Amino acid sequence: MKNKLIGIILTICLGSITGFAQTTKLFNGKNLDGWKAYGTEKWYVENGELISESGPDAQYGYLGTEKNYKDYILTLEFKQEANGNSGVFIRSFIEEGVKINGWQVEVAPKGNHSGGIYESYGRGWLIQPDEKGEEALKEGEWNKMKIKVVGSKITTWLNGQKIVALDDEKIGKGEGFIALQIHDGGGIKVRWKNIKVKEL
């Protein structure tokens, strides 16, 4: 009886813990509900995929979650077309216009540090992939990215390969949304899907 009672208590506790770590779809495959666009660049849904594309102004553009996220695991897939220079921002916010304050996990053409971490309007590159990490990107194909942010630590993976790990006090104090970026310069198009977050 005692063992049975302990088992019931453990089941309830594990269920509670699991409940606090539910995975949530950030993109529903139908529209941009839950997101807000910044700038004049293009964000739209096509065949269940989220498309980011340069507009006629060829400026920076961002699509940010309406909700802020602190500690979490973010997973998503992206496929680069054209230039493909983009990024995934964590704990970030828009100061004004399209000036963003926060940290970017790079999404860029091969050899341009996809999976590395860049601080916008601040210290610049904080950490870049090593030579092996630079080869993880699959050009012209779907890529799977994973980002884990807990306290001051951020770790990134690309196609199952660990790319970088960083412990940074400033990131630890950061607060804000998750956002996708269109780089300036024009001619950029990136497809996204399966964008999910598990809050920790």
Secondary structure by P-SEA (a helix, b strand, c coil): caaaaaaaaaaaaaaaaaaaccccccccccccccccccccbbbbbcccbbbbbbcccccbbbbbbccccccbbbbbbbbbccccccbbbccccccccccccccccccccccccccbbbbcccccccccccccccccccccbbbbbbbbbcccbbbbbccccccccccccccccbbbbbbbbbbccccbbbbbcccccccc
